[in-house]
Every structure is written in structure tokens, then in C-alpha cells.
Amino acid sequence: MIVSSGTVFFLTGAVTPEKDFIRYAEFNAPYEVLKKAMDIDINSYGTSNHMKMADTVAYLASLYYNDFSKYSEKDLDDLISKINSGSKLEALTSGLNKFKYYQSVYSAALGGLVGEYEEKDSNGKKYNKYGIKAYSPIPSGFAFSDYDDFGASRSYGYKRKHLGHDMLCEVGTPIICIEEGTVECIGWNQYGGWRIGIRSKDRKRYYYYAHLRKNRPYHADIYAGKEVCAGDVIGYAGRTGYSTQENVNNIEIPHLHWGLELVFDESQKESDNEIWIDIYAITKLLSERKAEVRRNAESKEFYTVQ
């Protein structure tokens, strides 16, 4: 067979059509849009006018061709007013050619942030709650600093763009699992040092946590294949990486690098066409829900307070 431009040709003349899935996406929605869309989602839940966060953001992206510098709060208010008056989203988006595309992109990116989750009251009784169910990767009581560094230049190994978000913090800072899922990879990578990769339950999001602590990078309960919950402690921040030799501190400033890859087809997962998105605004949103952790004096491991 001969491969050309993404299509596979067999010598018999038969042609295998190219798979239909999203191959390129950008996440441009700013924090103020995400915050308002999230509040609308939470406040309208359980009503006939429930407006999902991703649908709201996708609607605006369709209006602006994903250029949120054009964002006007009035556009969002008008949308919600029409929904509350009985208009259906399908009718309001029928003239927006790219709505389905942006709906798929933003649903994949934001699908793990808002929904039902379990909480406990003061008596320890469990109850269901609807709201932001994901966690900040840095827990309560631990300081960090950051800025929007997605796309910044990196030169180790080869010249490339930074495809994640750095959160500067002290060595040993507990790292929190943002969304429930399965540990897909764990171990050394010369670029990320000690790192963990976790896939979401719907398999659309791959969370990457890198530059973990030398000698004891992972929580004792973490291993490949483990099912983890949002809020679990999975490891500890450090400055490992930039070395083909394992367990080396070649990163100058301690920090957590975390990245979010969107996966629309398994062929994208380990390829030259991976889709990593700018998560600065998501990181800011996640700061509204931080896990509380405590250290076990005997094991010296941190655990999330349930």
C-alpha cells in the first residue's frame, strides 16, 4: 500500500476513506467567559432552561469565529434571555455554520469541570451536589505563581513551543488530580522528568503532570492503571527533567508543569498531531475549588481530607 495525504491506497485500487474526527483545535475562551458560563450552567441546572457551560462557550465561539477579543457580555445576556423565553439552542444556532465543531471542541475541553459529585455534610452524611467538580492541581494552603506561558519558546532537545502551563511552587508541594480517570503513564521522560499521565473517563482529555520531585515523585498509592478520583494527591512538585538520565534535577525553578491534550481519536494520542490547548483560563477557574490536604507524620505522605 501507499500512504499519501492521509489517505491509504491499496494496490488493488480500493480506497480506505479518511476517518472523520477533529484534527485541529484552539482553546481561546478567557476566564471571564468561562466563569460566567459556569455560573449559568450551575444556576440553571434542574430547570427546563438548563444551559451547559460548553454549549454557552461554543455559541460565543461561533459568533466570533473563536476570536474572543470580540466578546461582549451583551451577546451572552441576549442568548440567556432567549433561552429563558423558551427558545431552543438548536434553533438559535441553526445559522451558525461552525457551532457543531466548536461544541465538540469545548465539550471535550470542559467536559470534566462541571457536573454532579458527592459531598459530605457536617455529620459525615453524603449527598449529591451539582457544580464545579474538578480541582486545582495545587491544594489549599500551598502558594504558587503563574502567568499565561502557553506557546513560549523552549530549546532543550530541540526548538519547540511550550504546550502546557507552569505553576511555580516549592519542592514537595502536593499535586492534586484535577479530574477522575485512569493513570495511563508514569515514570521518567527526559523532557518532563518524573511525570504522570491521567486519562479522563470519557477518554477525551489527557492530563499531564511533570517535573515532579526527585527521589519521591509520586504518592505511594499511585501506579499505572490505577483509577484515581478528582482531589486525590498523586505526587509532589519538584524540578526533575531535561536529562536522558533518570532522577536528575536539571530544571532551574521548581514548578508543576501541567498540560491538557484533547483526544478525538486514539491515533492522535501519540503522534505528531497532538492537540494541546492553552489552559491558563481553566487553571484560574479551578482555583475556585482547592483540595484540603493533611500530612501523615509516619508515612510523610499527604492525603486529601474527605
C-alpha positions as CSV (number, residue, x, y, z in Angstrom):
1,M,0.0,0.0,0.0
2,I,1.0,3.7,-0.5
3,V,0.2,6.4,2.0
4,S,-0.5,9.9,0.6
5,S,-2.0,13.0,2.3
6,G,-3.7,11.0,5.0
7,T,-5.5,8.5,2.6
8,V,-4.4,4.9,2.3
9,F,-4.3,3.5,-1.3
10,F,-4.1,-0.3,-1.8
11,L,-2.6,-1.7,-5.0
12,T,-5.9,-3.3,-5.8
13,G,-7.3,0.2,-6.4
14,A,-9.6,0.2,-3.3
15,V,-9.5,3.3,-1.2
16,T,-10.0,3.5,2.6
17,P,-11.7,6.8,3.4
18,E,-10.0,9.1,5.9
19,K,-11.5,8.9,9.4
20,D,-13.8,11.8,10.3
21,F,-12.6,13.4,13.5
22,I,-11.3,16.7,14.7
23,R,-7.6,17.2,13.9
24,Y,-7.0,20.8,15.0
25,A,-8.5,22.9,17.8
26,E,-7.6,26.1,19.7
27,F,-9.0,27.0,23.2
28,N,-9.3,30.8,23.2
29,A,-12.1,31.4,25.8
30,P,-10.9,33.8,28.5
31,Y,-11.6,33.3,32.2
32,E,-14.4,35.9,32.4
33,V,-16.3,33.9,29.8
34,L,-15.7,30.6,31.4
35,K,-16.7,31.9,34.8
36,K,-20.0,33.3,33.6
37,A,-20.8,30.3,31.5
38,M,-20.1,28.0,34.5
39,D,-22.3,30.1,36.8
40,I,-25.1,29.9,34.2
41,D,-24.7,26.2,34.0
42,I,-24.9,25.7,37.7
43,N,-27.7,28.1,38.3
44,S,-29.9,26.7,35.5
45,Y,-29.3,23.1,36.4
46,G,-32.5,21.2,37.0
47,T,-34.7,23.6,35.0
48,S,-36.1,23.3,31.5
49,N,-33.7,26.1,30.5
50,H,-30.5,24.4,31.6
51,M,-27.6,25.7,29.6
52,K,-24.4,23.7,29.7
53,M,-21.2,25.5,30.1
54,A,-19.6,24.1,26.9
55,D,-22.7,25.0,24.8
56,T,-22.6,28.6,26.0
57,V,-18.9,29.0,25.2
58,A,-19.4,27.2,21.8
59,Y,-22.2,29.6,20.9
60,L,-19.9,32.6,21.6
61,A,-17.0,31.0,19.7
62,S,-19.3,30.5,16.7
63,L,-20.3,34.2,16.8
64,Y,-16.7,35.4,17.0
65,Y,-15.0,32.6,14.9
66,N,-13.2,31.8,18.2
67,D,-11.8,35.3,18.4
68,F,-12.8,36.3,22.0
69,S,-11.3,39.7,21.7
70,K,-14.7,40.5,20.2
71,Y,-16.6,39.2,23.3
72,S,-19.4,41.4,24.5
73,E,-21.3,40.5,27.7
74,K,-24.5,41.6,25.9
75,D,-24.2,38.8,23.4
76,L,-24.2,36.3,26.3
77,D,-27.0,38.1,28.1
78,D,-29.1,38.0,24.9
79,L,-28.5,34.3,24.5
80,I,-29.6,33.5,28.0
81,S,-32.7,35.8,27.7
82,K,-33.8,33.9,24.6
83,I,-33.2,30.6,26.2
84,N,-35.2,31.7,29.3
85,S,-38.0,32.9,27.0
86,G,-38.4,29.4,25.6
87,S,-36.1,29.4,22.5
88,K,-34.2,26.2,21.8
89,L,-30.4,26.1,21.4
90,E,-30.8,24.2,18.1
91,A,-32.9,27.0,16.6
92,L,-30.6,29.7,17.8
93,T,-27.5,28.0,16.4
94,S,-29.0,26.8,13.1
95,G,-27.4,29.7,11.2
96,L,-24.0,29.3,12.8
97,N,-22.1,27.1,10.5
98,K,-19.3,26.2,12.9
99,F,-21.4,25.6,16.1
100,K,-21.2,21.8,15.9
101,Y,-17.4,22.0,15.6
102,Y,-17.0,24.4,18.5
103,Q,-19.5,22.4,20.5
104,S,-17.3,19.3,20.1
105,V,-14.1,21.1,20.9
106,Y,-15.4,22.9,24.0
107,S,-17.3,19.9,25.2
108,A,-14.1,17.9,25.1
109,A,-12.1,20.6,26.8
110,L,-14.6,21.5,29.5
111,G,-16.4,18.2,29.9
112,G,-14.8,17.3,33.2
113,L,-15.2,20.6,35.0
114,V,-18.9,20.8,35.9
115,G,-21.4,18.2,36.9
116,E,-22.8,16.1,39.8
117,Y,-20.5,15.0,42.5
118,E,-20.7,13.7,46.1
119,E,-20.2,15.9,49.2
120,K,-20.4,15.3,52.9
121,D,-22.3,17.4,55.4
122,S,-21.0,18.3,58.9
123,N,-22.3,15.0,60.2
124,G,-20.5,13.0,57.5
125,K,-23.6,12.2,55.6
126,K,-23.2,12.0,51.8
127,Y,-25.3,14.0,49.4
128,N,-25.2,14.8,45.7
129,K,-24.3,18.3,44.5
130,Y,-24.1,20.0,41.1
131,G,-21.3,22.4,40.5
132,I,-17.6,22.6,39.7
133,K,-16.4,19.1,40.4
134,A,-12.7,19.3,39.2
135,Y,-9.9,20.6,41.5
136,S,-7.0,22.9,41.2
137,P,-3.7,21.0,40.8
138,I,-2.3,22.9,43.8
139,P,-4.2,22.3,47.1
140,S,-5.3,24.9,49.7
141,G,-2.6,26.3,51.8
142,F,0.2,26.0,49.2
143,A,1.3,29.1,47.3
144,F,2.1,29.3,43.6
145,S,2.6,31.9,41.0
146,D,1.9,31.7,37.2
147,Y,1.2,33.6,34.0
148,D,-0.1,32.7,30.6
149,D,3.0,30.9,29.2
150,F,1.4,28.7,26.6
151,G,3.4,28.7,23.3
152,A,6.5,30.2,24.9
153,S,9.8,29.1,23.4
154,R,11.6,26.0,24.7
155,S,15.0,24.9,23.5
156,Y,16.0,21.7,25.4
157,G,16.4,18.9,22.9
158,Y,15.1,21.0,20.0
159,K,13.4,24.3,19.5
160,R,9.7,24.0,20.3
161,K,6.7,25.7,21.9
162,H,5.6,25.2,25.5
163,L,2.4,23.1,25.3
164,G,1.3,23.4,28.9
165,H,1.1,25.6,31.9
166,D,3.7,26.1,34.6
167,M,2.7,26.8,38.2
168,L,5.8,27.9,40.2
169,C,5.7,26.4,43.7
170,E,8.0,24.9,46.3
171,V,9.6,21.4,46.0
172,G,7.3,18.9,47.8
173,T,4.1,20.8,47.1
174,P,1.4,18.1,46.9
175,I,-0.1,17.7,43.4
176,I,-3.8,17.1,43.1
177,C,-5.6,15.0,40.5
178,I,-7.8,17.5,38.6
179,E,-10.4,15.1,37.2
180,E,-11.1,11.4,37.9
181,G,-9.6,9.0,35.5
182,T,-7.0,6.3,34.9
183,V,-3.3,6.6,35.3
184,E,-2.1,5.8,31.7
185,C,1.6,6.6,32.1
186,I,4.1,7.0,35.0
187,G,7.8,7.2,35.1
188,W,10.7,9.2,33.6
189,N,10.6,11.3,30.4
190,Q,13.7,13.4,29.5
191,Y,11.6,16.5,28.9
192,G,9.2,16.2,31.8
193,G,11.3,14.3,34.3
194,W,9.2,12.2,36.6
195,R,5.7,12.6,35.3
196,I,2.1,11.2,35.4
197,G,-0.4,11.0,32.6
198,I,-4.1,10.5,33.5
199,R,-6.9,9.9,31.0
200,S,-10.5,11.1,31.8
201,K,-13.3,8.5,32.0
202,D,-14.7,9.6,28.6
203,R,-11.2,9.4,27.2
204,K,-11.4,12.8,25.6
205,R,-8.9,14.5,28.0
206,Y,-5.3,13.5,28.8
207,Y,-3.9,15.3,31.9
208,Y,-0.1,15.5,32.0
209,Y,1.7,16.5,35.3
210,A,5.5,16.9,35.0
211,H,8.8,17.9,36.8
212,L,7.9,16.0,39.9
213,R,10.2,15.7,42.9
214,K,13.5,13.9,42.9
215,N,13.7,10.6,44.8
216,R,10.0,10.6,45.9
217,P,8.0,12.0,43.0
218,Y,4.8,10.0,43.4
219,H,2.2,9.4,46.1
220,A,2.7,5.9,47.5
221,D,-0.8,4.8,46.2
222,I,-0.1,5.8,42.5
223,Y,0.7,3.2,39.9
224,A,0.0,2.6,36.2
225,G,-3.6,1.5,35.6
226,K,-4.9,2.9,38.9
227,E,-8.3,4.6,39.0
228,V,-7.9,8.0,40.6
229,C,-10.5,10.4,41.9
230,A,-10.7,14.2,41.5
231,G,-9.0,15.6,44.5
232,D,-6.6,12.8,45.2
233,V,-2.9,13.5,45.9
234,I,-1.0,12.0,43.1
235,G,2.6,13.3,43.5
236,Y,4.8,16.1,44.6
237,A,6.2,19.1,42.8
238,G,9.9,19.3,42.0
239,R,12.3,20.2,39.2
240,T,13.3,17.0,37.5
241,G,13.8,16.7,33.8
242,Y,15.8,17.9,30.8
243,S,18.0,14.8,31.1
244,T,18.2,11.4,29.4
245,Q,19.4,10.1,32.8
246,E,16.7,9.4,35.4
247,N,16.2,11.2,38.6
248,V,18.1,14.4,37.6
249,N,17.3,18.0,38.7
250,N,18.0,20.0,35.5
251,I,15.1,22.4,35.8
252,E,16.2,25.6,37.4
253,I,13.0,26.7,39.1
254,P,10.7,24.3,41.0
255,H,7.3,24.1,39.4
256,L,4.5,21.9,38.2
257,H,4.0,21.7,34.5
258,W,0.5,20.5,33.7
259,G,-0.9,20.1,30.2
260,L,-4.3,19.1,28.7
261,E,-4.4,17.2,25.5
262,L,-7.7,16.7,23.7
263,V,-8.2,13.3,22.1
264,F,-10.8,12.9,19.4
265,D,-9.3,9.6,18.0
266,E,-6.8,7.2,19.5
267,S,-4.4,7.8,16.6
268,Q,-3.8,11.3,17.9
269,K,-2.7,10.2,21.3
270,E,1.0,9.5,20.5
271,S,1.5,11.4,17.2
272,D,2.9,14.5,15.5
273,N,-0.6,15.9,15.5
274,E,-1.5,16.0,19.2
275,I,-3.9,18.7,20.3
276,W,-2.6,20.6,23.4
277,I,-4.6,23.6,24.5
278,D,-4.0,26.8,26.4
279,I,-5.2,26.1,29.9
280,Y,-4.4,29.4,31.7
281,A,-8.0,30.4,32.0
282,I,-9.0,26.9,33.1
283,T,-6.3,27.0,35.8
284,K,-7.7,30.3,37.1
285,L,-11.2,28.8,37.2
286,L,-10.0,25.7,39.0
287,S,-8.5,27.9,41.7
288,E,-12.1,28.3,43.0
289,R,-12.0,24.6,44.2
290,K,-8.9,23.6,46.1
291,A,-8.5,20.3,48.0
292,E,-7.6,20.4,51.6
293,V,-4.7,18.1,52.5
294,R,-3.0,16.8,55.6
295,R,0.3,15.1,56.1
296,N,0.6,11.7,57.8
297,A,3.5,12.1,60.2
298,E,4.5,8.5,60.0
299,S,4.4,7.9,56.2
300,K,5.2,11.6,55.4
301,E,2.5,11.3,52.6
302,F,-0.2,13.9,52.1
303,Y,-3.8,12.8,51.9
304,T,-6.9,14.7,50.9
305,V,-9.3,15.5,53.7
306,Q,-12.6,13.8,52.9
